Amino acid sequence: MSRELIQHIREFTKLTDDQADFITASVSERKVLKKELLLTTGDICRVNYFVVSGCLRLFFIDEQGMERTIQFAIENWWMTDYTSKDRNVPSQYSIQAVEDSIIISLDNKTSEKLFATIPALETYFRKILQRAYSASLFRIGLLYSRSKEEMFFGF
């Protein structure tokens, strides 16, 4: 269980076998079904999800009632609503499985315990967040540099 997560962490930082075992014992892995909601708008987000297999999406519903996907998480990516999670406020987003998926859940309390026990995890998450931030900036740049027609047709 959680082999994929441990492998992923080791791509970014050093981890002993004892630390890996502690992480594995601290997280939970489960299967979610296509269209299953992991977070609903208005709820407080308390979990960060690691995608072992499958795909998740973060979305909101606009004023016209249309679902607007902001982000996808595929294998070896994390997904959460950091604003809700860190500030303990209701989320403006929902998180849903795009397809049957296997995910690892890491709640706030467990995260803090792991960070205090395994400082290398702080390094891991910093590097992951830098990568995610870069991807977000790239996507925003695309939104501003392409016409609506180009975005629609994928130019």
DOVO-747367 format. One record per residue: residue number from 1; residue in one letter; x, y, z of N, C-alpha, C in turn. Coordinates in steps of 0.1 Angstrom, whole numbers, padded with zeros to 4 digits, always signed. Layout:
DOVO-747367
NODE | k | r | n.xx | n.yy | n.zz | ca.xx | ca.yy | ca.zz | c.xx | c.yy | c.zz
NODE | NUM | A | X | Y | Z | X | Y | Z | X | Y | Z .
...
***
This chain:
DOVO-747367
NODE | k | r | n.xx | n.yy | n.zz | ca.xx | ca.yy | ca.zz | c.xx | c.yy | c.zz
NODE | 1 | M | +0008 | -0012 | +0000 | +0000 | +0000 | +0000 | +0009 | +0013 | +0000 .
NODE | 2 | S | +0005 | +0023 | -0008 | +0012 | +0036 | -0008 | +0026 | +0035 | -0014 .
NODE | 3 | R | +0029 | +0024 | -0021 | +0042 | +0023 | -0027 | +0045 | +0035 | -0037 .
NODE | 4 | E | +0034 | +0038 | -0045 | +0036 | +0049 | -0054 | +0039 | +0062 | -0048 .
NODE | 5 | L | +0033 | +0065 | -0037 | +0035 | +0077 | -0029 | +0050 | +0078 | -0024 .
NODE | 6 | I | +0054 | +0067 | -0019 | +0068 | +0067 | -0014 | +0078 | +0068 | -0025 .
NODE | 7 | Q | +0076 | +0062 | -0036 | +0084 | +0064 | -0048 | +0085 | +0078 | -0052 .
NODE | 8 | H | +0073 | +0084 | -0053 | +0072 | +0098 | -0057 | +0080 | +0108 | -0047 .
NODE | 9 | I | +0078 | +0105 | -0034 | +0085 | +0114 | -0025 | +0100 | +0112 | -0027 .
NODE | 10 | R | +0105 | +0100 | -0029 | +0119 | +0097 | -0031 | +0125 | +0103 | -0044 .
NODE | 11 | E | +0116 | +0107 | -0053 | +0121 | +0114 | -0065 | +0125 | +0129 | -0062 .
NODE | 12 | F | +0121 | +0134 | -0050 | +0123 | +0148 | -0046 | +0132 | +0150 | -0034 .
NODE | 13 | T | +0132 | +0139 | -0026 | +0140 | +0141 | -0013 | +0144 | +0127 | -0008 .
NODE | 14 | K | +0154 | +0126 | +0001 | +0158 | +0114 | +0007 | +0148 | +0110 | +0018 .
NODE | 15 | L | +0146 | +0096 | +0019 | +0137 | +0091 | +0028 | +0142 | +0077 | +0032 .
NODE | 16 | T | +0143 | +0075 | +0046 | +0147 | +0062 | +0050 | +0136 | +0052 | +0049 .
NODE | 17 | D | +0139 | +0039 | +0050 | +0129 | +0029 | +0050 | +0119 | +0031 | +0062 .
NODE | 18 | D | +0125 | +0034 | +0074 | +0117 | +0036 | +0086 | +0107 | +0048 | +0084 .
NODE | 19 | Q | +0112 | +0059 | +0078 | +0103 | +0070 | +0075 | +0093 | +0066 | +0065 .
NODE | 20 | A | +0096 | +0059 | +0055 | +0086 | +0054 | +0045 | +0076 | +0046 | +0052 .
NODE | 21 | D | +0080 | +0037 | +0061 | +0070 | +0029 | +0068 | +0061 | +0037 | +0076 .
NODE | 22 | F | +0066 | +0048 | +0083 | +0058 | +0056 | +0091 | +0048 | +0064 | +0083 .
NODE | 23 | I | +0052 | +0069 | +0071 | +0043 | +0076 | +0062 | +0032 | +0066 | +0058 .
NODE | 24 | T | +0036 | +0054 | +0053 | +0026 | +0044 | +0048 | +0016 | +0041 | +0059 .
NODE | 25 | A | +0020 | +0040 | +0072 | +0011 | +0037 | +0083 | +0002 | +0049 | +0086 .
NODE | 26 | S | +0006 | +0061 | +0082 | -0001 | +0073 | +0086 | -0012 | +0077 | +0076 .
NODE | 27 | V | -0011 | +0072 | +0064 | -0021 | +0077 | +0054 | -0031 | +0066 | +0050 .
NODE | 28 | S | -0042 | +0069 | +0044 | -0051 | +0059 | +0040 | -0053 | +0060 | +0025 .
NODE | 29 | E | -0055 | +0048 | +0019 | -0056 | +0046 | +0005 | -0070 | +0041 | +0002 .
NODE | 30 | R | -0077 | +0046 | -0008 | -0090 | +0040 | -0011 | -0094 | +0042 | -0026 .
NODE | 31 | K | -0104 | +0035 | -0030 | -0109 | +0036 | -0044 | -0121 | +0046 | -0044 .
NODE | 32 | V | -0121 | +0055 | -0054 | -0132 | +0063 | -0055 | -0138 | +0061 | -0069 .
NODE | 33 | L | -0151 | +0062 | -0070 | -0158 | +0059 | -0083 | -0159 | +0072 | -0091 .
NODE | 34 | K | -0160 | +0070 | -0104 | -0162 | +0081 | -0114 | -0174 | +0089 | -0109 .
NODE | 35 | K | -0172 | +0103 | -0109 | -0181 | +0113 | -0105 | -0183 | +0114 | -0090 .
NODE | 36 | E | -0176 | +0106 | -0082 | -0177 | +0107 | -0068 | -0171 | +0120 | -0063 .
NODE | 37 | L | -0178 | +0127 | -0054 | -0173 | +0140 | -0049 | -0165 | +0138 | -0037 .
NODE | 38 | L | -0153 | +0144 | -0036 | -0144 | +0143 | -0024 | -0146 | +0156 | -0016 .
NODE | 39 | L | -0149 | +0166 | -0023 | -0152 | +0179 | -0016 | -0163 | +0186 | -0023 .
NODE | 40 | T | -0172 | +0192 | -0016 | -0183 | +0199 | -0021 | -0182 | +0214 | -0018 .
NODE | 41 | T | -0186 | +0222 | -0027 | -0186 | +0237 | -0025 | -0193 | +0240 | -0012 .
NODE | 42 | G | -0187 | +0248 | -0003 | -0193 | +0252 | +0009 | -0188 | +0244 | +0021 .
NODE | 43 | D | -0182 | +0232 | +0018 | -0176 | +0224 | +0029 | -0161 | +0229 | +0032 .
NODE | 44 | I | -0156 | +0227 | +0043 | -0143 | +0230 | +0046 | -0134 | +0218 | +0042 .
NODE | 45 | C | -0124 | +0221 | +0034 | -0114 | +0211 | +0030 | -0105 | +0208 | +0041 .
NODE | 46 | R | -0104 | +0195 | +0044 | -0095 | +0191 | +0055 | -0085 | +0180 | +0050 .
NODE | 47 | V | -0085 | +0177 | +0037 | -0076 | +0166 | +0032 | -0069 | +0170 | +0019 .
NODE | 48 | N | -0057 | +0165 | +0017 | -0050 | +0166 | +0005 | -0050 | +0152 | -0001 .
NODE | 49 | Y | -0053 | +0151 | -0014 | -0054 | +0138 | -0021 | -0043 | +0136 | -0031 .
NODE | 50 | F | -0036 | +0125 | -0030 | -0026 | +0120 | -0039 | -0032 | +0110 | -0048 .
NODE | 51 | V | -0031 | +0112 | -0061 | -0037 | +0103 | -0071 | -0027 | +0092 | -0074 .
NODE | 52 | V | -0030 | +0080 | -0070 | -0022 | +0068 | -0073 | -0025 | +0064 | -0088 .
NODE | 53 | S | -0038 | +0063 | -0091 | -0043 | +0061 | -0105 | -0056 | +0067 | -0107 .
NODE | 54 | G | -0058 | +0071 | -0119 | -0071 | +0078 | -0122 | -0069 | +0093 | -0124 .
NODE | 55 | C | -0079 | +0101 | -0122 | -0079 | +0115 | -0124 | -0090 | +0122 | -0115 .
NODE | 56 | L | -0086 | +0133 | -0109 | -0095 | +0142 | -0102 | -0095 | +0155 | -0108 .
NODE | 57 | R | -0106 | +0162 | -0105 | -0107 | +0176 | -0110 | -0112 | +0185 | -0099 .
NODE | 58 | L | -0107 | +0198 | -0100 | -0112 | +0208 | -0091 | -0120 | +0218 | -0099 .
NODE | 59 | F | -0133 | +0221 | -0095 | -0141 | +0229 | -0103 | -0150 | +0237 | -0095 .
NODE | 60 | F | -0156 | +0247 | -0101 | -0167 | +0256 | -0095 | -0178 | +0257 | -0105 .
NODE | 61 | I | -0189 | +0262 | -0100 | -0201 | +0264 | -0109 | -0203 | +0279 | -0110 .
NODE | 62 | D | -0202 | +0284 | -0123 | -0203 | +0298 | -0125 | -0217 | +0304 | -0124 .
NODE | 63 | E | -0219 | +0317 | -0126 | -0232 | +0323 | -0125 | -0242 | +0318 | -0134 .
NODE | 64 | Q | -0238 | +0312 | -0145 | -0248 | +0306 | -0155 | -0251 | +0292 | -0152 .
NODE | 65 | G | -0245 | +0287 | -0141 | -0247 | +0273 | -0138 | -0238 | +0263 | -0145 .
NODE | 66 | M | -0228 | +0268 | -0152 | -0218 | +0259 | -0159 | -0207 | +0255 | -0150 .
NODE | 67 | E | -0203 | +0242 | -0151 | -0192 | +0238 | -0143 | -0179 | +0242 | -0150 .
NODE | 68 | R | -0170 | +0248 | -0143 | -0157 | +0253 | -0148 | -0146 | +0246 | -0141 .
NODE | 69 | T | -0139 | +0238 | -0148 | -0128 | +0230 | -0142 | -0115 | +0239 | -0142 .
NODE | 70 | I | -0109 | +0240 | -0131 | -0097 | +0248 | -0129 | -0085 | +0240 | -0130 .
NODE | 71 | Q | -0085 | +0228 | -0125 | -0073 | +0219 | -0124 | -0077 | +0205 | -0125 .
NODE | 72 | F | -0068 | +0197 | -0130 | -0069 | +0182 | -0130 | -0057 | +0177 | -0122 .
NODE | 73 | A | -0059 | +0166 | -0116 | -0048 | +0159 | -0109 | -0048 | +0144 | -0115 .
NODE | 74 | I | -0037 | +0141 | -0121 | -0035 | +0128 | -0127 | -0025 | +0120 | -0118 .
NODE | 75 | E | -0021 | +0108 | -0122 | -0012 | +0100 | -0114 | +0000 | +0108 | -0109 .
NODE | 76 | N | +0003 | +0106 | -0096 | +0014 | +0113 | -0090 | +0012 | +0128 | -0088 .
NODE | 77 | W | +0000 | +0133 | -0088 | -0003 | +0147 | -0085 | -0011 | +0147 | -0072 .
NODE | 78 | W | -0010 | +0158 | -0066 | -0018 | +0161 | -0054 | -0029 | +0171 | -0057 .
NODE | 79 | M | -0040 | +0170 | -0050 | -0051 | +0180 | -0052 | -0058 | +0183 | -0039 .
NODE | 80 | T | -0060 | +0195 | -0036 | -0067 | +0200 | -0025 | -0072 | +0215 | -0028 .
NODE | 81 | D | -0079 | +0220 | -0019 | -0082 | +0235 | -0019 | -0074 | +0241 | -0008 .
NODE | 82 | Y | -0062 | +0246 | -0011 | -0053 | +0251 | +0000 | -0059 | +0263 | +0007 .
NODE | 83 | T | -0067 | +0271 | +0001 | -0073 | +0282 | +0007 | -0082 | +0278 | +0018 .
NODE | 84 | S | -0091 | +0268 | +0015 | -0100 | +0263 | +0025 | -0093 | +0255 | +0036 .
NODE | 85 | K | -0084 | +0247 | +0031 | -0077 | +0238 | +0041 | -0068 | +0246 | +0050 .
NODE | 86 | D | -0061 | +0256 | +0046 | -0051 | +0263 | +0054 | -0058 | +0274 | +0063 .
NODE | 87 | R | -0069 | +0279 | +0058 | -0076 | +0290 | +0065 | -0088 | +0285 | +0072 .
NODE | 88 | N | -0092 | +0272 | +0070 | -0103 | +0267 | +0077 | -0116 | +0274 | +0073 .
NODE | 89 | V | -0118 | +0277 | +0060 | -0130 | +0284 | +0056 | -0137 | +0276 | +0045 .
NODE | 90 | P | -0150 | +0278 | +0043 | -0157 | +0270 | +0033 | -0151 | +0271 | +0019 .
NODE | 91 | S | -0150 | +0260 | +0012 | -0144 | +0260 | -0001 | -0154 | +0266 | -0012 .
NODE | 92 | Q | -0147 | +0272 | -0021 | -0155 | +0278 | -0033 | -0155 | +0267 | -0044 .
NODE | 93 | Y | -0149 | +0256 | -0042 | -0147 | +0246 | -0052 | -0152 | +0232 | -0048 .
NODE | 94 | S | -0153 | +0223 | -0057 | -0156 | +0209 | -0055 | -0145 | +0201 | -0061 .
NODE | 95 | I | -0142 | +0189 | -0055 | -0133 | +0180 | -0061 | -0140 | +0167 | -0064 .
NODE | 96 | Q | -0138 | +0163 | -0076 | -0146 | +0151 | -0081 | -0137 | +0142 | -0089 .
NODE | 97 | A | -0139 | +0129 | -0088 | -0132 | +0119 | -0096 | -0137 | +0119 | -0110 .
NODE | 98 | V | -0128 | +0121 | -0120 | -0132 | +0121 | -0134 | -0134 | +0107 | -0139 .
NODE | 99 | E | -0127 | +0097 | -0133 | -0128 | +0083 | -0136 | -0126 | +0075 | -0123 .
NODE | 100 | D | -0129 | +0062 | -0123 | -0125 | +0054 | -0112 | -0111 | +0057 | -0108 .
NODE | 101 | S | -0108 | +0059 | -0096 | -0094 | +0063 | -0092 | -0090 | +0057 | -0079 .
NODE | 102 | I | -0078 | +0056 | -0076 | -0072 | +0052 | -0063 | -0065 | +0064 | -0058 .
NODE | 103 | I | -0069 | +0068 | -0046 | -0063 | +0080 | -0040 | -0057 | +0077 | -0026 .
NODE | 104 | I | -0048 | +0085 | -0022 | -0043 | +0085 | -0008 | -0047 | +0098 | -0002 .
NODE | 105 | S | -0053 | +0097 | +0010 | -0057 | +0109 | +0017 | -0048 | +0112 | +0028 .
NODE | 106 | L | -0045 | +0125 | +0029 | -0036 | +0130 | +0040 | -0043 | +0142 | +0046 .
NODE | 107 | D | -0048 | +0140 | +0058 | -0055 | +0150 | +0065 | -0046 | +0160 | +0072 .
NODE | 108 | N | -0051 | +0171 | +0077 | -0043 | +0182 | +0083 | -0036 | +0177 | +0095 .
NODE | 109 | K | -0042 | +0170 | +0104 | -0036 | +0166 | +0116 | -0024 | +0156 | +0113 .
NODE | 110 | T | -0026 | +0147 | +0104 | -0016 | +0138 | +0100 | -0005 | +0145 | +0093 .
NODE | 111 | S | -0008 | +0154 | +0085 | +0003 | +0162 | +0078 | +0012 | +0169 | +0088 .
NODE | 112 | E | +0006 | +0175 | +0098 | +0015 | +0182 | +0108 | +0023 | +0172 | +0116 .
NODE | 113 | K | +0018 | +0161 | +0119 | +0025 | +0151 | +0126 | +0037 | +0146 | +0118 .
NODE | 114 | L | +0034 | +0143 | +0105 | +0045 | +0139 | +0096 | +0055 | +0149 | +0094 .
NODE | 115 | F | +0052 | +0162 | +0092 | +0061 | +0172 | +0090 | +0070 | +0174 | +0102 .
NODE | 116 | A | +0065 | +0172 | +0114 | +0073 | +0173 | +0127 | +0082 | +0162 | +0128 .
NODE | 117 | T | +0078 | +0150 | +0123 | +0086 | +0138 | +0125 | +0096 | +0136 | +0114 .
NODE | 118 | I | +0092 | +0140 | +0102 | +0101 | +0138 | +0090 | +0102 | +0151 | +0082 .
NODE | 119 | P | +0112 | +0159 | +0086 | +0115 | +0172 | +0080 | +0116 | +0171 | +0065 .
NODE | 120 | A | +0121 | +0160 | +0059 | +0122 | +0159 | +0045 | +0109 | +0161 | +0038 .
NODE | 121 | L | +0098 | +0158 | +0044 | +0085 | +0160 | +0038 | +0082 | +0175 | +0035 .
NODE | 122 | E | +0087 | +0184 | +0044 | +0086 | +0198 | +0041 | +0092 | +0201 | +0028 .
NODE | 123 | T | +0104 | +0196 | +0026 | +0111 | +0198 | +0013 | +0103 | +0192 | +0002 .
NODE | 124 | Y | +0098 | +0180 | +0003 | +0090 | +0174 | -0007 | +0078 | +0183 | -0011 .
NODE | 125 | F | +0071 | +0187 | -0001 | +0059 | +0195 | -0005 | +0062 | +0209 | -0010 .
NODE | 126 | R | +0073 | +0215 | -0006 | +0078 | +0227 | -0012 | +0080 | +0226 | -0026 .
NODE | 127 | K | +0088 | +0215 | -0030 | +0091 | +0212 | -0044 | +0078 | +0209 | -0052 .
NODE | 128 | I | +0069 | +0202 | -0046 | +0057 | +0199 | -0053 | +0049 | +0212 | -0056 .
NODE | 129 | L | +0048 | +0220 | -0045 | +0040 | +0232 | -0047 | +0047 | +0242 | -0057 .
NODE | 130 | Q | +0060 | +0242 | -0057 | +0067 | +0251 | -0067 | +0063 | +0246 | -0081 .
NODE | 131 | R | +0063 | +0233 | -0083 | +0059 | +0227 | -0096 | +0045 | +0230 | -0100 .
NODE | 132 | A | +0036 | +0229 | -0090 | +0022 | +0232 | -0093 | +0020 | +0247 | -0096 .
NODE | 133 | Y | +0027 | +0255 | -0089 | +0026 | +0270 | -0091 | +0031 | +0273 | -0105 .
NODE | 134 | S | +0042 | +0267 | -0109 | +0047 | +0270 | -0123 | +0036 | +0265 | -0133 .
NODE | 135 | A | +0030 | +0254 | -0131 | +0020 | +0249 | -0140 | +0008 | +0259 | -0141 .
NODE | 136 | S | +0004 | +0264 | -0129 | -0007 | +0274 | -0129 | -0003 | +0287 | -0137 .
NODE | 137 | L | +0009 | +0292 | -0135 | +0013 | +0304 | -0142 | +0013 | +0301 | -0157 .
NODE | 138 | F | +0018 | +0289 | -0161 | +0018 | +0286 | -0175 | +0004 | +0286 | -0181 .
NODE | 139 | R | -0006 | +0280 | -0173 | -0020 | +0280 | -0178 | -0026 | +0294 | -0179 .
NODE | 140 | I | -0023 | +0302 | -0169 | -0028 | +0316 | -0169 | -0022 | +0323 | -0181 .
NODE | 141 | G | -0009 | +0321 | -0184 | -0003 | +0327 | -0196 | -0010 | +0323 | -0209 .
NODE | 142 | L | -0014 | +0310 | -0210 | -0021 | +0305 | -0222 | -0035 | +0312 | -0223 .
NODE | 143 | L | -0041 | +0314 | -0212 | -0055 | +0320 | -0212 | -0054 | +0334 | -0217 .
NODE | 144 | Y | -0043 | +0341 | -0214 | -0042 | +0355 | -0218 | -0036 | +0357 | -0232 .
NODE | 145 | S | -0029 | +0347 | -0237 | -0022 | +0348 | -0250 | -0030 | +0342 | -0261 .
NODE | 146 | R | -0041 | +0335 | -0259 | -0048 | +0329 | -0270 | -0062 | +0335 | -0271 .
NODE | 147 | S | -0067 | +0335 | -0283 | -0081 | +0339 | -0285 | -0091 | +0328 | -0280 .
NODE | 148 | K | -0103 | +0332 | -0278 | -0113 | +0322 | -0273 | -0114 | +0311 | -0284 .
NODE | 149 | E | -0113 | +0314 | -0296 | -0114 | +0303 | -0307 | -0102 | +0294 | -0306 .
NODE | 150 | E | -0090 | +0299 | -0304 | -0078 | +0291 | -0302 | -0079 | +0282 | -0290 .
NODE | 151 | M | -0085 | +0287 | -0279 | -0086 | +0279 | -0267 | -0097 | +0268 | -0269 .
NODE | 152 | F | -0107 | +0271 | -0276 | -0118 | +0262 | -0278 | -0113 | +0250 | -0287 .
NODE | 153 | F | -0106 | +0254 | -0298 | -0102 | +0244 | -0308 | -0088 | +0238 | -0304 .
NODE | 154 | G | -0082 | +0243 | -0294 | -0069 | +0237 | -0289 | -0057 | +0240 | -0297 .
NODE | 155 | F | -0057 | +0252 | -0303 | -0045 | +0257 | -0311 | -0034 | +0260 | -0302 .
***
